[in-house]
């Protein structure tokens, strides 16, 4: 994978991680003031947060698929050029290792962030007052 493609994926994963952190921060601030908000507003906010999480998850899935396709294409390219004189395997391995480390850390942070956010949303949803049928 070329350095430009590496930077492209690194930047996109950074943007996705920043959006997730921003969503988590907004959610945390919202639930700190939860007692002052009426149930209708909280339901709308929870739905908006859940939709944002779905959107981020879809973006994450699309980016991962693109990355997998790029890695497959890069592997085929390297296999086709094994007889070429100027293959620098150390550079390819270095970028590959850095990318794997970034992906691993992103997965780690994203997984815990999404689990935390879903837990907070479910607790807020379950804590809403229930209407009693007469």
N, C-alpha and C positions, 0 to 999 in steps of 0.2 A: 504494500500500500504506500502510495507516495505521501510525502509530507503534507501536501495540500489537502489530500483526502483525510489524513489524520487530523489536521487542524479543523476541517469542516465538521467531522464527527465530534471532536472534543468541544468545539464551540456549541454545537447543537445539544450535546448532553449537559453542558454547563447552563445553557438557557433553560432547558427543561428542569434541571435541579433548582435553579433560581425561581422559576415559576412555582414549583412545588413548595419551596421554602416560603415564598410570599403567601401562598394559599394557606399554609399552616399557620403563619403569623396572623393573617386576617382571622382565621378560625379561632385561634387562641384569644385574640383581642375581643372577638364577638362573644365568646363564652365567658370571658371575665365579666362582661356586662349583662349576662344572661338574665339575671333577676329583674332588670329594668326594661326588658323587651316583652312585648305582648306575644302570645302564642302564634298568631298569624304571621307576624314578621319573622319569628324564629323558624317557622315551617318553610317560609320562602327562602330564608338564608340557608337553611340546611339543604334544601333542594338545589340551590345554586352551588353550594359547596360540593355536593355529590356530583352534579353535572360537570363541574370543573375537574374533579378527580377523574371522572370517566374520560374527559377530553385529554387530560394529561396522560392517562394510561394508554389511550389510543395513539397519541403522539409518540409515546415511549415504544409501543409495539411497532409502529411504522418505522421509527428510527432504527430499532433493533433488526427488523427485517431488511432494511436498506443496508445496514452494516454487515449482516450475514451475506447478503448478495454481493456486496463489495469485496468481502473477504474471499468468497468463492471465486469471483472474477480475478482477484489478485493472485490467488493460488493457481488458477489456470494460466494466467499470464506468466507467472514464474516458471511453471512447468513447461510452457512453450518456449521460454527463453533460457533454458538451462544450458544450452550450448553457447550462449552469448558470452563474450569476453568480460564485459563490465558489470557483472552482477555483484552487488555488494550485499551479501547475506547478513552481515553484522548490522547494517543499517535497517534492513527489513525486520530483523529479529528485535532490534531495539525499539522500533516504533510499534511493533506487534505487542511486545511486553508492556510498554507504557499504556497502550490502548487497552489491553486486558486488565491492567491494574485500575485504570480509570473506570472501566465498565464494572469491575467487581465492586469498587467503592460506591459507584452510583447505585448499583443494585442494592447494596447493603443499606445505604441511607434512604433510598426510595422505598424499599420494603418496610422499614421501620416507620417511616413517615406516613405512608399510606395506612398501615395498620393502626397507628396512633390516631390519625384523622378519622378513620372509620369508627374506631372505638369512641371517640369524642362525639361524633355525629349520632351514633346509635344511643349513647347515654343521653344526649340532649333530646333526641326523638322520644325515647322512653320516659323521660322526665316531664313531658308535656302533660298538662291536665287532661284527663279523659272525661268525656261526656257520659253521664249516667242516664240510661233510658228509664222513663217513669212507667 
